[in-house]
Amino acid sequence: AEKVAKQVAAMRAAPSGPVPGTPVASLAEDAAAATTKFDNEGLLRLDATVSPETAAALLAEVNATLARELERASGGGGLPSDAFGNVYCKGNRYDLKLPWGGVAENALREAAVNMRPFLERAAGGEKARLCEFAALVSDPGSARQPVHPDTNYRRDRCVVTSFVALQDVESDMGPTVFIPGSHTASAHLAFREAGETGGAALAAPHGVATLGSGDATVFDSRLLHCGGGNASDKRRVLFYFSFEVEGSDNPNSAVSTIREELRGKVTLGDLLAA
């Protein structure tokens, strides 16, 4: 909590605003511009990545799956690792591994097809492997996470992650905070040298991902970001999926949040071929 408080104080004076979006349909005309923006900023917002109907159906499935898995865990021993991943600030926050088939798989296929012109460029082509397939659930009272990257700095991009809102994400629901451009060596160095509590990286402008249902933020796993605290009376659910860039060195490939029967088995090309 002390680290988070110092980070919040360091970021308070920095310029801030909503992450600007572009309709996912625009990728058909100008995927190159979106890819260049992603290369430079490590972040892209794509609106209407899945339909409102798909988002609503998946939200219902996530809520039912979470209830079922929490019931299974109620006998003690903690949350089972076959269904839950590791997440910062676990209180009232869950990282739920999604089962293949049904609504979740259909939502992934819909998003992959809609994002295809961008994903093929950003993730290195159709051989990119699905390495995360899950839902982040933030209930009322969940605390703000510390700012962090999902992957410590390395020279080349290794993972492209998409967070898809399954309901509107309003400002009091703990939207994700991103620091555009912080996927670079200089930003990571500044972050570490300031003890991850200040310095140039946290003084840079940041974006707040308030989203409509079905909208997505897509980010380079090296990008500095954090989930906000949920001060509302509503659950916030983000469907997320990640692709490992073909030929890259992903240090988290063995522990990323995906069910073991899916690990290394599904490619972007598989999703686009159906």
Accessible surface in RSA format (square Angstrom, percent):
REM  Atomic radii and reference values for relative SASA: ProtOr
REM  Chains: A
REM  Algorithm: Lee & Richards
REM  Probe-radius: 1.40
REM  Slices: 20
REM RES _ NUM      All-atoms   Total-Side   Main-Chain    Non-polar    All polar
REM                ABS   REL    ABS   REL    ABS   REL    ABS   REL    ABS   REL
RES ALA A   1   121.26 111.5  69.77 107.7  51.50 117.1  77.20 108.7  44.06 116.7
RES GLU A   2   123.66  71.0 112.91  85.4  10.75  25.6  52.66 101.9  71.00  58.0
RES LYS A   3    79.92  39.0  75.32  46.2   4.60  10.9  46.81  42.1  33.11  35.3
RES VAL A   4    22.99  15.1  22.99  20.8   0.00   0.0  22.99  20.0   0.00   0.0
RES ALA A   5    61.20  56.3  48.89  75.5  12.30  28.0  55.94  78.8   5.25  13.9
RES LYS A   6   105.28  51.4  99.30  60.9   5.99  14.3  56.17  50.6  49.11  52.3
RES GLN A   7     0.00   0.0   0.00   0.0   0.00   0.0   0.00   0.0   0.00   0.0
RES VAL A   8    44.04  29.0  42.24  38.2   1.81   4.4  43.19  37.5   0.85   2.3
RES ALA A   9    55.62  51.1  40.66  62.7  14.96  34.0  40.82  57.5  14.80  39.2
RES ALA A  10    33.90  31.2  11.16  17.2  22.74  51.7  23.56  33.2  10.34  27.4
RES MET A  11     6.41   3.3   5.33   3.5   1.08   2.6   5.39   4.6   1.01   1.3
RES ARG A  12   174.73  73.4 144.06  73.4  30.67  73.0  75.28 102.9  99.45  60.3
RES ALA A  13   101.97  93.8  65.71 101.4  36.27  82.5  76.34 107.5  25.63  67.9
RES ALA A  14    11.86  10.9   0.00   0.0  11.86  27.0   3.11   4.4   8.75  23.2
RES PRO A  15    85.44  62.3  72.80  66.4  12.64  46.0  85.33  70.4   0.12   0.7
RES SER A  16    69.26  58.5  28.01  37.4  41.25  95.0  23.59  50.2  45.67  64.0
RES GLY A  17    28.58  35.2   0.00   N/A  28.58  35.2  24.74  67.9   3.84   8.6
RES PRO A  18    98.96  72.1  85.91  78.3  13.05  47.4  86.35  71.3  12.61  78.4
RES VAL A  19     5.73   3.8   4.37   4.0   1.36   3.3   5.02   4.4   0.71   1.9
RES PRO A  20    94.61  69.0  81.44  74.2  13.17  47.9  91.31  75.4   3.31  20.5
RES GLY A  21    40.09  49.4   0.00   N/A  40.09  49.4   2.95   8.1  37.14  83.2
RES THR A  22    42.84  30.5  41.76  42.3   1.09   2.6  27.72  37.2  15.12  22.9
RES PRO A  23    80.32  58.5  80.32  73.2   0.00   0.0  80.32  66.3   0.00   0.0
RES VAL A  24    10.86   7.1   9.68   8.8   1.17   2.8   9.68   8.4   1.17   3.2
RES ALA A  25    74.66  68.6  60.42  93.2  14.24  32.4  71.29 100.4   3.37   8.9
RES SER A  26    38.29  32.4  33.79  45.1   4.50  10.4  31.77  67.6   6.53   9.1
RES LEU A  27     3.16   1.8   1.71   1.2   1.45   3.7   1.89   1.3   1.27   3.4
RES ALA A  28    81.83  75.2  45.36  70.0  36.47  83.0  49.02  69.0  32.82  86.9
RES GLU A  29   144.16  82.8 106.85  80.8  37.31  88.8  68.30 132.1  75.86  61.9
RES ASP A  30    78.02  54.6  71.41  71.1   6.61  15.6  26.63  62.7  51.39  51.2
RES ALA A  31     7.50   6.9   2.83   4.4   4.67  10.6   2.83   4.0   4.67  12.4
RES ALA A  32    59.84  55.0  55.18  85.2   4.66  10.6  57.16  80.5   2.68   7.1
RES ALA A  33    52.92  48.7  39.64  61.2  13.28  30.2  47.46  66.8   5.46  14.5
RES ALA A  34    10.45   9.6   5.04   7.8   5.41  12.3   9.59  13.5   0.86   2.3
RES THR A  35    17.27  12.3  17.27  17.5   0.00   0.0  17.27  23.2   0.00   0.0
RES THR A  36    75.71  53.8  75.18  76.2   0.53   1.3  49.06  65.9  26.65  40.3
RES LYS A  37    73.39  35.8  68.09  41.8   5.30  12.6  51.52  46.4  21.87  23.3
RES PHE A  38     0.36   0.2   0.00   0.0   0.36   0.9   0.00   0.0   0.36   1.0
RES ASP A  39    69.80  48.9  54.86  54.6  14.94  35.3  21.69  51.1  48.11  48.0
RES ASN A  40   100.39  69.2  80.66  78.0  19.73  47.5  23.78  57.2  76.61  74.0
RES GLU A  41    58.53  33.6  58.53  44.3   0.00   0.0  15.38  29.8  43.15  35.2
RES GLY A  42     0.13   0.2   0.00   N/A   0.13   0.2   0.13   0.4   0.00   0.0
RES LEU A  43     5.43   3.0   4.99   3.6   0.44   1.1   4.99   3.5   0.44   1.2
RES LEU A  44     3.45   1.9   2.63   1.9   0.81   2.0   3.45   2.4   0.00   0.0
RES ARG A  45    34.07  14.3  32.75  16.7   1.32   3.1   0.61   0.8  33.45  20.3
RES LEU A  46     0.00   0.0   0.00   0.0   0.00   0.0   0.00   0.0   0.00   0.0
RES ASP A  47    34.86  24.4  34.86  34.7   0.00   0.0  13.15  31.0  21.70  21.6
RES ALA A  48    60.68  55.8  51.68  79.7   9.00  20.5  54.26  76.4   6.42  17.0
RES THR A  49     0.00   0.0   0.00   0.0   0.00   0.0   0.00   0.0   0.00   0.0
RES VAL A  50     1.74   1.1   1.06   1.0   0.68   1.6   1.23   1.1   0.51   1.4
RES SER A  51    37.68  31.8  30.84  41.2   6.84  15.8  31.47  67.0   6.20   8.7
RES PRO A  52    86.53  63.1  82.50  75.2   4.03  14.7  83.16  68.7   3.37  21.0
RES GLU A  53   128.63  73.8 118.38  89.6  10.25  24.4  73.30 141.8  55.33  45.2
RES THR A  54    24.13  17.2  18.86  19.1   5.27  12.6   9.56  12.8  14.57  22.0
RES ALA A  55     0.15   0.1   0.00   0.0   0.15   0.3   0.15   0.2   0.00   0.0
RES ALA A  56    59.19  54.4  51.14  78.9   8.05  18.3  53.39  75.2   5.80  15.4
RES ALA A  57    45.22  41.6  32.76  50.5  12.46  28.4  41.98  59.1   3.24   8.6
RES LEU A  58     0.69   0.4   0.69   0.5   0.00   0.0   0.69   0.5   0.00   0.0
RES LEU A  59    41.52  23.1  41.52  29.7   0.00   0.0  41.52  29.2   0.00   0.0
RES ALA A  60    63.42  58.3  52.35  80.8  11.07  25.2  58.62  82.5   4.80  12.7
RES GLU A  61    44.27  25.4  38.08  28.8   6.18  14.7  23.93  46.3  20.33  16.6
RES VAL A  62     0.00   0.0   0.00   0.0   0.00   0.0   0.00   0.0   0.00   0.0
RES ASN A  63    51.57  35.6  47.54  45.9   4.03   9.7  19.99  48.1  31.58  30.5
RES ALA A  64    55.51  51.0  43.37  66.9  12.14  27.6  52.14  73.4   3.37   8.9
RES THR A  65     2.32   1.6   2.32   2.4   0.00   0.0   0.40   0.5   1.92   2.9
RES LEU A  66     1.24   0.7   1.24   0.9   0.00   0.0   1.24   0.9   0.00   0.0
RES ALA A  67    61.57  56.6  49.91  77.0  11.66  26.5  56.24  79.2   5.33  14.1
RES ARG A  68   139.58  58.6 131.14  66.8   8.45  20.1  74.02 101.2  65.57  39.7
RES GLU A  69    15.13   8.7  15.07  11.4   0.06   0.1   0.64   1.2  14.49  11.8
RES LEU A  70    54.07  30.1  48.19  34.5   5.88  14.8  48.49  34.1   5.58  15.0
RES GLU A  71   125.97  72.3 117.34  88.8   8.63  20.5  48.74  94.3  77.23  63.1
RES ARG A  72   128.51  54.0  97.04  49.5  31.47  74.9  70.61  96.5  57.90  35.1
RES ALA A  73    15.91  14.6   4.42   6.8  11.49  26.1   8.67  12.2   7.25  19.2
RES SER A  74    83.16  70.3  44.24  59.0  38.92  89.7  42.29  90.1  40.87  57.3
RES GLY A  75    81.99 101.1   0.00   N/A  81.99 101.1  44.55 122.2  37.44  83.9
RES GLY A  76    55.95  69.0   0.00   N/A  55.95  69.0  35.80  98.2  20.15  45.1
RES GLY A  77    90.55 111.7   0.00   N/A  90.55 111.7  43.78 120.2  46.77 104.7
RES GLY A  78    50.91  62.8   0.00   N/A  50.91  62.8  38.44 105.5  12.47  27.9
RES LEU A  79    75.57  42.1  50.21  35.9  25.36  63.8  50.27  35.3  25.29  68.1
RES PRO A  80    29.92  21.8  19.08  17.4  10.83  39.4  29.92  24.7   0.00   0.0
RES SER A  81    88.29  74.6  79.70 106.4   8.59  19.8  45.27  96.4  43.02  60.3
RES ASP A  82    81.11  56.8  70.13  69.8  10.98  26.0  47.68 112.2  33.43  33.3
RES ALA A  83     0.18   0.2   0.18   0.3   0.00   0.0   0.18   0.3   0.00   0.0
RES PHE A  84    11.27   5.6   4.50   2.8   6.77  17.6   4.50   2.7   6.77  19.4
RES GLY A  85    17.39  21.5   0.00   N/A  17.39  21.5   8.28  22.7   9.11  20.4
RES ASN A  86   124.57  85.9  98.09  94.8  26.48  63.8  36.61  88.1  87.96  85.0
RES VAL A  87    18.68  12.3   8.71   7.9   9.97  24.0  15.87  13.8   2.81   7.6
RES TYR A  88   112.01  52.3 103.96  59.1   8.05  21.0  69.49  52.2  42.52  52.4
RES CYS A  89    47.43  35.9  23.89  26.6  23.54  55.3  17.96  45.5  29.47  31.8
RES LYS A  90   115.02  56.1 103.58  63.6  11.44  27.2  76.77  69.1  38.25  40.7
RES GLY A  91    54.85  67.6   0.00   N/A  54.85  67.6  43.40 119.1  11.45  25.6
RES ASN A  92    67.70  46.7  61.03  59.0   6.67  16.1   0.99   2.4  66.71  64.5
RES ARG A  93     7.48   3.1   5.28   2.7   2.20   5.2   2.28   3.1   5.21   3.2
RES TYR A  94    42.26  19.7  40.98  23.3   1.28   3.3  11.57   8.7  30.69  37.8
RES ASP A  95     5.81   4.1   4.27   4.2   1.54   3.6   0.00   0.0   5.81   5.8
RES LEU A  96     0.00   0.0   0.00   0.0   0.00   0.0   0.00   0.0   0.00   0.0
RES LYS A  97    18.84   9.2  18.84  11.6   0.00   0.0   1.85   1.7  16.98  18.1
RES LEU A  98     0.18   0.1   0.16   0.1   0.02   0.1   0.16   0.1   0.02   0.1
RES PRO A  99    39.91  29.1  39.58  36.1   0.34   1.2  39.91  33.0   0.00   0.0
RES TRP A 100    80.34  32.2  55.14  26.7  25.20  59.2  38.15  20.3  42.19  68.4
RES GLY A 101    26.78  33.0   0.00   N/A  26.78  33.0  22.52  61.8   4.26   9.5
RES GLY A 102    49.81  61.4   0.00   N/A  49.81  61.4  34.90  95.8  14.91  33.4
RES VAL A 103    44.81  29.5  44.05  39.9   0.77   1.8  44.66  38.8   0.15   0.4
RES ALA A 104     0.00   0.0   0.00   0.0   0.00   0.0   0.00   0.0   0.00   0.0
RES GLU A 105    25.69  14.7  25.69  19.4   0.00   0.0   2.16   4.2  23.53  19.2
RES ASN A 106    92.76  64.0  88.10  85.1   4.67  11.2  22.95  55.2  69.81  67.5
RES ALA A 107     0.20   0.2   0.20   0.3   0.00   0.0   0.20   0.3   0.00   0.0
RES LEU A 108     0.00   0.0   0.00   0.0   0.00   0.0   0.00   0.0   0.00   0.0
RES ARG A 109    57.87  24.3  57.68  29.4   0.19   0.5  25.27  34.5  32.60  19.8
RES GLU A 110    52.01  29.9  42.99  32.5   9.02  21.5  31.68  61.3  20.34  16.6
RES ALA A 111     0.00   0.0   0.00   0.0   0.00   0.0   0.00   0.0   0.00   0.0
RES ALA A 112     0.00   0.0   0.00   0.0   0.00   0.0   0.00   0.0   0.00   0.0
RES VAL A 113    79.29  52.2  72.32  65.5   6.98  16.8  72.32  62.8   6.98  18.9
RES ASN A 114    53.78  37.1  41.47  40.1  12.31  29.6   7.07  17.0  46.71  45.1
RES MET A 115     0.00   0.0   0.00   0.0   0.00   0.0   0.00   0.0   0.00   0.0
RES ARG A 116    94.49  39.7  94.49  48.2   0.00   0.0  21.90  29.9  72.59  44.0
RES PRO A 117    35.15  25.6  31.18  28.4   3.97  14.4  35.15  29.0   0.00   0.0
RES PHE A 118     0.00   0.0   0.00   0.0   0.00   0.0   0.00   0.0   0.00   0.0
RES LEU A 119     0.58   0.3   0.58   0.4   0.00   0.0   0.58   0.4   0.00   0.0
RES GLU A 120    50.06  28.7  42.61  32.2   7.45  17.7  13.05  25.2  37.01  30.2
RES ARG A 121   128.13  53.8 101.82  51.9  26.31  62.6  37.38  51.1  90.75  55.0
RES ALA A 122     2.10   1.9   0.00   0.0   2.10   4.8   0.01   0.0   2.08   5.5
RES ALA A 123     0.00   0.0   0.00   0.0   0.00   0.0   0.00   0.0   0.00   0.0
RES GLY A 124    44.74  55.2   0.00   N/A  44.74  55.2  24.57  67.4  20.17  45.2
RES GLY A 125    20.52  25.3   0.00   N/A  20.52  25.3  20.52  56.3   0.00   0.0
RES GLU A 126    73.30  42.1  65.27  49.4   8.03  19.1  25.10  48.5  48.20  39.4
RES LYS A 127   146.55  71.5 144.13  88.4   2.42   5.8  86.92  78.2  59.63  63.5
RES ALA A 128     0.15   0.1   0.00   0.0   0.15   0.3   0.15   0.2   0.00   0.0
RES ARG A 129   105.38  44.2 104.89  53.5   0.48   1.1  25.02  34.2  80.36  48.7
RES LEU A 130     0.61   0.3   0.00   0.0   0.61   1.5   0.00   0.0   0.61   1.6
RES CYS A 131     8.27   6.3   7.31   8.2   0.95   2.2   7.29  18.5   0.98   1.1
RES GLU A 132    31.11  17.9  31.11  23.5   0.00   0.0   2.75   5.3  28.36  23.2
RES PHE A 133     0.00   0.0   0.00   0.0   0.00   0.0   0.00   0.0   0.00   0.0
RES ALA A 134     0.00   0.0   0.00   0.0   0.00   0.0   0.00   0.0   0.00   0.0
RES ALA A 135     0.00   0.0   0.00   0.0   0.00   0.0   0.00   0.0   0.00   0.0
RES LEU A 136    32.81  18.3  32.47  23.2   0.34   0.8  32.54  22.9   0.27   0.7
RES VAL A 137     0.21   0.1   0.00   0.0   0.21   0.5   0.16   0.1   0.05   0.1
RES SER A 138     2.24   1.9   2.24   3.0   0.00   0.0   2.24   4.8   0.00   0.0
RES ASP A 139    24.60  17.2  24.60  24.5   0.00   0.0   9.44  22.2  15.17  15.1
RES PRO A 140    52.86  38.5  41.99  38.3  10.87  39.5  42.38  35.0  10.48  65.2
RES GLY A 141    58.80  72.5   0.00   N/A  58.80  72.5  32.60  89.5  26.20  58.7
RES SER A 142     4.52   3.8   0.00   0.0   4.52  10.4   0.31   0.7   4.22   5.9
RES ALA A 143    58.54  53.8  49.81  76.9   8.74  19.9  57.04  80.3   1.51   4.0
RES ARG A 144    59.82  25.1  51.89  26.4   7.93  18.9  20.02  27.4  39.80  24.1
RES GLN A 145    15.91   8.9  15.91  11.6   0.00   0.0   0.08   0.2  15.83  12.0
RES PRO A 146    16.60  12.1  16.60  15.1   0.00   0.0  16.60  13.7   0.00   0.0
RES VAL A 147     2.24   1.5   0.85   0.8   1.40   3.4   0.85   0.7   1.40   3.8
RES HIS A 148    17.55   9.6  17.17  11.9   0.38   1.0   9.33   9.6   8.22   9.6
RES PRO A 149    25.97  18.9  14.48  13.2  11.49  41.8  14.48  12.0  11.49  71.4
RES ASP A 150    60.72  42.5  40.78  40.6  19.94  47.1  22.90  53.9  37.81  37.7
RES THR A 151     3.15   2.2   1.94   2.0   1.21   2.9   1.21   1.6   1.94   2.9
RES ASN A 152   112.87  77.8 107.84 104.2   5.03  12.1  25.04  60.3  87.83  84.9
RES TYR A 153    72.52  33.9  51.40  29.2  21.13  55.0  33.05  24.8  39.47  48.7
RES ARG A 154    59.72  25.1  53.58  27.3   6.14  14.6  26.28  35.9  33.44  20.3
RES ARG A 155   193.66  81.3 173.99  88.7  19.67  46.8  75.61 103.3 118.05  71.5
RES ASP A 156    78.79  55.2  72.98  72.6   5.81  13.7  29.42  69.2  49.37  49.2
RES ARG A 157    43.90  18.4  36.53  18.6   7.38  17.6  11.11  15.2  32.79  19.9
RES CYS A 158     0.58   0.4   0.58   0.6   0.00   0.0   0.58   1.5   0.00   0.0
RES VAL A 159     8.29   5.5   8.29   7.5   0.00   0.0   8.29   7.2   0.00   0.0
RES VAL A 160     1.17   0.8   0.11   0.1   1.06   2.6   0.11   0.1   1.06   2.9
RES THR A 161     2.52   1.8   2.52   2.6   0.00   0.0   1.56   2.1   0.96   1.4
RES SER A 162     1.08   0.9   1.08   1.4   0.00   0.0   0.00   0.0   1.08   1.5
RES PHE A 163    12.95   6.5  12.95   8.0   0.00   0.0  12.95   7.9   0.00   0.0
RES VAL A 164     0.00   0.0   0.00   0.0   0.00   0.0   0.00   0.0   0.00   0.0
RES ALA A 165     0.00   0.0   0.00   0.0   0.00   0.0   0.00   0.0   0.00   0.0
RES LEU A 166     2.61   1.5   0.05   0.0   2.55   6.4   0.05   0.0   2.55   6.9
RES GLN A 167    31.73  17.7  28.49  20.8   3.24   7.7  31.19  66.4   0.54   0.4
RES ASP A 168    79.64  55.8  73.54  73.2   6.10  14.4  16.89  39.7  62.75  62.6
RES VAL A 169     4.32   2.8   1.47   1.3   2.85   6.9   1.47   1.3   2.85   7.7
RES GLU A 170    77.69  44.6  74.10  56.1   3.59   8.6  34.35  66.4  43.34  35.4
RES SER A 171    91.33  77.2  70.24  93.7  21.09  48.6  35.95  76.5  55.39  77.6
RES ASP A 172    68.69  48.1  61.02  60.7   7.68  18.2  34.57  81.4  34.13  34.0
RES MET A 173     2.40   1.2   2.40   1.6   0.00   0.0   1.54   1.3   0.86   1.1
RES GLY A 174     2.68   3.3   0.00   N/A   2.68   3.3   2.58   7.1   0.10   0.2
RES PRO A 175     7.82   5.7   6.81   6.2   1.01   3.7   7.23   6.0   0.59   3.6
RES THR A 176     6.07   4.3   4.79   4.9   1.28   3.0   1.34   1.8   4.73   7.2
RES VAL A 177    11.31   7.4  11.11  10.1   0.19   0.5  11.11   9.7   0.19   0.5
RES PHE A 178     0.00   0.0   0.00   0.0   0.00   0.0   0.00   0.0   0.00   0.0
RES ILE A 179     2.45   1.4   2.45   1.8   0.00   0.0   2.45   1.8   0.00   0.0
RES PRO A 180    47.00  34.3  31.48  28.7  15.52  56.4  31.81  26.3  15.19  94.4
RES GLY A 181    26.02  32.1   0.00   N/A  26.02  32.1  17.45  47.9   8.57  19.2
RES SER A 182     2.74   2.3   1.30   1.7   1.44   3.3   2.68   5.7   0.06   0.1
RES HIS A 183    10.34   5.7   9.10   6.3   1.24   3.2   4.92   5.1   5.42   6.3
RES THR A 184    52.18  37.1  48.40  49.1   3.78   9.0  49.43  66.4   2.75   4.2
RES ALA A 185    50.96  46.9  44.90  69.3   6.06  13.8  45.75  64.4   5.21  13.8
RES SER A 186    82.11  69.4  70.70  94.4  11.41  26.3  53.35 113.6  28.76  40.3
RES ALA A 187    15.08  13.9   9.84  15.2   5.24  11.9  15.07  21.2   0.02   0.0
RES HIS A 188     7.27   4.0   7.04   4.9   0.22   0.6   0.83   0.9   6.44   7.5
RES LEU A 189    86.12  48.0  86.10  61.6   0.03   0.1  86.10  60.5   0.03   0.1
RES ALA A 190    24.69  22.7  18.35  28.3   6.34  14.4  22.81  32.1   1.89   5.0
RES PHE A 191     4.97   2.5   4.97   3.1   0.00   0.0   4.97   3.0   0.00   0.0
RES ARG A 192   135.38  56.8 119.45  60.9  15.94  37.9  58.22  79.6  77.16  46.8
RES GLU A 193   134.65  77.3  94.58  71.6  40.07  95.4  42.31  81.8  92.34  75.4
RES ALA A 194    33.26  30.6  12.47  19.2  20.79  47.3  25.58  36.0   7.67  20.3
RES GLY A 195    49.81  61.4   0.00   N/A  49.81  61.4  36.00  98.8  13.81  30.9
RES GLU A 196    53.32  30.6  53.32  40.3   0.00   0.0   9.61  18.6  43.71  35.7
RES THR A 197    38.18  27.2  31.56  32.0   6.62  15.8  12.12  16.3  26.07  39.4
RES GLY A 198    13.48  16.6   0.00   N/A  13.48  16.6  13.48  37.0   0.00   0.0
RES GLY A 199    43.43  53.6   0.00   N/A  43.43  53.6  27.84  76.4  15.59  34.9
RES ALA A 200    74.28  68.3  56.19  86.7  18.09  41.2  62.39  87.9  11.89  31.5
RES ALA A 201     5.46   5.0   0.00   0.0   5.46  12.4   5.39   7.6   0.07   0.2
RES LEU A 202     0.02   0.0   0.00   0.0   0.02   0.1   0.00   0.0   0.02   0.1
RES ALA A 203    58.85  54.1  45.74  70.6  13.11  29.8  46.86  66.0  11.99  31.8
RES ALA A 204    30.37  27.9  24.49  37.8   5.87  13.4  30.18  42.5   0.19   0.5
RES PRO A 205    79.12  57.7  78.11  71.2   1.02   3.7  78.14  64.5   0.98   6.1
RES HIS A 206    24.69  13.5  18.01  12.5   6.67  17.1   4.71   4.8  19.98  23.2
RES GLY A 207     7.16   8.8   0.00   N/A   7.16   8.8   7.06  19.4   0.10   0.2
RES VAL A 208    34.93  23.0  34.93  31.6   0.00   0.0  34.93  30.4   0.00   0.0
RES ALA A 209     2.43   2.2   1.46   2.3   0.97   2.2   1.46   2.1   0.97   2.6
RES THR A 210    36.81  26.2  33.66  34.1   3.15   7.5  23.96  32.2  12.86  19.4
RES LEU A 211    11.51   6.4   2.59   1.9   8.92  22.4   6.28   4.4   5.23  14.1
RES GLY A 212    25.93  32.0   0.00   N/A  25.93  32.0  22.78  62.5   3.16   7.1
RES SER A 213    36.38  30.7  22.40  29.9  13.98  32.2  17.91  38.1  18.48  25.9
RES GLY A 214     0.00   0.0   0.00   N/A   0.00   0.0   0.00   0.0   0.00   0.0
RES ASP A 215    15.31  10.7  15.31  15.2   0.00   0.0   0.00   0.0  15.31  15.3
RES ALA A 216     0.00   0.0   0.00   0.0   0.00   0.0   0.00   0.0   0.00   0.0
RES THR A 217     0.85   0.6   0.85   0.9   0.00   0.0   0.00   0.0   0.85   1.3
RES VAL A 218     0.00   0.0   0.00   0.0   0.00   0.0   0.00   0.0   0.00   0.0
RES PHE A 219     0.00   0.0   0.00   0.0   0.00   0.0   0.00   0.0   0.00   0.0
RES ASP A 220     0.36   0.3   0.36   0.4   0.00   0.0   0.09   0.2   0.27   0.3
RES SER A 221     2.01   1.7   2.01   2.7   0.00   0.0   2.01   4.3   0.00   0.0
RES ARG A 222    16.87   7.1  16.87   8.6   0.00   0.0   0.00   0.0  16.87  10.2
RES LEU A 223     0.00   0.0   0.00   0.0   0.00   0.0   0.00   0.0   0.00   0.0
RES LEU A 224     0.00   0.0   0.00   0.0   0.00   0.0   0.00   0.0   0.00   0.0
RES HIS A 225     7.42   4.1   6.56   4.6   0.85   2.2   3.77   3.9   3.65   4.2
RES CYS A 226     0.19   0.1   0.19   0.2   0.00   0.0   0.00   0.0   0.19   0.2
RES GLY A 227     7.02   8.7   0.00   N/A   7.02   8.7   6.07  16.7   0.94   2.1
RES GLY A 228     6.26   7.7   0.00   N/A   6.26   7.7   6.26  17.2   0.00   0.0
RES GLY A 229    29.50  36.4   0.00   N/A  29.50  36.4  13.41  36.8  16.10  36.1
RES ASN A 230     2.54   1.7   0.00   0.0   2.54   6.1   0.54   1.3   2.00   1.9
RES ALA A 231    91.66  84.3  52.55  81.1  39.10  89.0  63.49  89.4  28.17  74.6
RES SER A 232    13.35  11.3   1.08   1.4  12.27  28.3   7.07  15.1   6.28   8.8
RES ASP A 233   127.63  89.4  98.48  98.0  29.15  68.9  44.15 103.9  83.48  83.3
RES LYS A 234    88.55  43.2  84.60  51.9   3.95   9.4  64.19  57.8  24.36  25.9
RES ARG A 235    78.13  32.8  65.00  33.1  13.13  31.3  24.88  34.0  53.25  32.3
RES ARG A 236     8.81   3.7   8.79   4.5   0.02   0.1   0.10   0.1   8.71   5.3
RES VAL A 237     0.10   0.1   0.10   0.1   0.00   0.0   0.10   0.1   0.00   0.0
RES LEU A 238     4.54   2.5   4.54   3.2   0.00   0.0   4.54   3.2   0.00   0.0
RES PHE A 239     0.23   0.1   0.23   0.1   0.00   0.0   0.23   0.1   0.00   0.0
RES TYR A 240    10.84   5.1  10.84   6.2   0.00   0.0   6.77   5.1   4.07   5.0
RES PHE A 241     0.44   0.2   0.44   0.3   0.00   0.0   0.44   0.3   0.00   0.0
RES SER A 242     0.00   0.0   0.00   0.0   0.00   0.0   0.00   0.0   0.00   0.0
RES PHE A 243     0.86   0.4   0.86   0.5   0.00   0.0   0.86   0.5   0.00   0.0
RES GLU A 244    39.65  22.8  38.31  29.0   1.34   3.2   1.50   2.9  38.15  31.1
RES VAL A 245    21.19  13.9  19.51  17.7   1.68   4.0  19.51  16.9   1.68   4.6
RES GLU A 246    87.37  50.2  68.41  51.8  18.96  45.1  23.37  45.2  64.00  52.3
RES GLY A 247    80.03  98.7   0.00   N/A  80.03  98.7  39.25 107.7  40.78  91.3
RES SER A 248    32.26  27.3   2.62   3.5  29.64  68.3  11.90  25.3  20.36  28.5
RES ASP A 249   100.91  70.7  89.80  89.4  11.11  26.3  42.85 100.8  58.06  57.9
RES ASN A 250    13.28   9.2   2.18   2.1  11.09  26.7   0.31   0.8  12.96  12.5
RES PRO A 251    69.90  50.9  32.11  29.3  37.79 137.4  41.69  34.4  28.21 175.3
RES ASN A 252    50.98  35.2  50.91  49.2   0.06   0.1  12.50  30.1  38.48  37.2
RES SER A 253    47.71  40.3  43.12  57.6   4.58  10.6  16.10  34.3  31.60  44.3
RES ALA A 254    77.52  71.3  60.68  93.6  16.84  38.3  63.54  89.5  13.98  37.0
RES VAL A 255   116.61  76.7  90.80  82.2  25.80  62.2  95.23  82.7  21.37  58.0
RES SER A 256    10.84   9.2   4.71   6.3   6.13  14.1  10.27  21.9   0.57   0.8
RES THR A 257    10.01   7.1   9.50   9.6   0.50   1.2   0.49   0.7   9.51  14.4
RES ILE A 258     0.02   0.0   0.02   0.0   0.00   0.0   0.02   0.0   0.00   0.0
RES ARG A 259    37.58  15.8  36.86  18.8   0.72   1.7   3.35   4.6  34.23  20.7
RES GLU A 260   108.80  62.5  95.62  72.3  13.18  31.4  62.53 120.9  46.27  37.8
RES GLU A 261   114.77  65.9  91.87  69.5  22.90  54.5  63.20 122.3  51.57  42.1
RES LEU A 262    11.95   6.7  11.95   8.5   0.00   0.0  11.95   8.4   0.00   0.0
RES ARG A 263    44.66  18.8  36.16  18.4   8.50  20.2  33.82  46.2  10.85   6.6
RES GLY A 264    35.87  44.2   0.00   N/A  35.87  44.2  22.74  62.4  13.13  29.4
RES LYS A 265   138.22  67.4 115.97  71.2  22.24  53.0  82.96  74.7  55.25  58.9
RES VAL A 266    14.17   9.3  14.03  12.7   0.13   0.3  14.17  12.3   0.00   0.0
RES THR A 267    21.95  15.6  21.95  22.3   0.00   0.0  16.04  21.5   5.92   8.9
RES LEU A 268     0.00   0.0   0.00   0.0   0.00   0.0   0.00   0.0   0.00   0.0
RES GLY A 269    13.10  16.2   0.00   N/A  13.10  16.2   9.65  26.5   3.45   7.7
RES ASP A 270    71.12  49.8  61.64  61.4   9.48  22.4  20.49  48.2  50.63  50.5
RES LEU A 271     1.40   0.8   0.16   0.1   1.24   3.1   0.16   0.1   1.24   3.3
RES LEU A 272    20.21  11.3   3.45   2.5  16.77  42.1   3.66   2.6  16.56  44.6
RES ALA A 273    88.55  81.4  47.98  74.0  40.57  92.3  58.80  82.8  29.75  78.8
RES ALA A 274    98.01  90.1  29.40  45.4  68.62 156.1  68.22  96.1  29.79  78.9
END  Absolute sums over single chains surface
CHAIN  1 A    11238.9       8479.1       2759.8       6416.4       4822.5
END  Absolute sums over all chains
TOTAL         11238.9       8479.1       2759.8       6416.4       4822.5
